[in-house]
Amino acid sequence: MFRIGEFSKIAQVPASLLRYYDDIGLFAPIHSDRETGYRYYSVQQLAQLNRILALKDLGLSLEQIKHLVEDQVSPDEIRGMLTLKKSQIEQTIQAEAVRLRAVESRLQQLEQKGQFQDDDVVLKSLPAHPFLSLRQTFKDLVETLAFIADMGQTVSKQVKAKSLGRFAAVIHSELYEENNWDLEFGFLLNHDLETRVPLPNGSVMTVRELPPVQTAVTAVRFGGPENGHLCYSAIGAWVETHQFKLIGPGREVFVVPPKPGHESEMVVEIQFPVNAIAA
């Protein structure tokens, strides 16, 4: 047996926390000396203590933990709960990393004082293209990136590489929001192809023709989505300066597609159909 100070070192838990858990009846020492008041613990109690700490890390209250410990939650159940919590934490970290890069990008735009060069923007026509795609609503950026990764892996297994062109997206949302995006993702095809691609989430990708665009204003984004506002701002400045108007949903064509963990390496051409404003 170990006195509380010794056990706190072995368990790597503050002695004050062990005393508190004992006082509230959550985790008692294996023996308490009535005369000296000393608390004694055994290494056999580490499993129970680790169970309590794991449940605490899941965000449960001490009262909830007390009931779960009394009900003898199995290690497998706790492992499953911890795995879910780990996934949630990873998603939060990913979202916060994107938010941080967005702040850095906004600072960069402030440093430019809103000045954009005309050569940042190119006017071109876009031909019609067969498009293997799926349109759906996405909750947020994390969900969108996860879907893209899963979709890319599925398509690559079911469609020959020589048939696939660049990865692309059509932004159908009429307004920009930070969630619930109406997006259509897929692959521009190198030739007409009749195929359907079932996805793990139960939806199915089909082929449609992406219509031609007589005049599109375009700009290239380097890096992740957090840099998108720089290109969109450049497009907006060009359109206003040269007396054009936006006439349809924007597109994003991925010259260098996204890869999990390497979003900063993306290269994307942003495209907007436009018409000249009559004088």
Secondary structure, DSSP 8 states (H G I E B T S, - for coil): -EEHHHHHHHHT--HHHHHHHHHTTSS--SEE-TTT--EEE-GGGHHHHHHHHHHHHTT--HHHHHHHHHTT--HHHHHHHHHHHHHHHHHHHHHHHHHHHHHHHHHHHHHTTT---GGG-EEEEE--EEEEEEEEEESSHHHHHHHHHHHHHHHHHHS-GGGEEEEEEEE--SS--SS-EEEEEEEEESS-----EE-TTS-EEEEEEE--EEEEEEEEEESSGGGHHHHHHHHHHHHHHTTEEE-S-EEEEEEE---TT-GGG-EEEEEEEEEE---
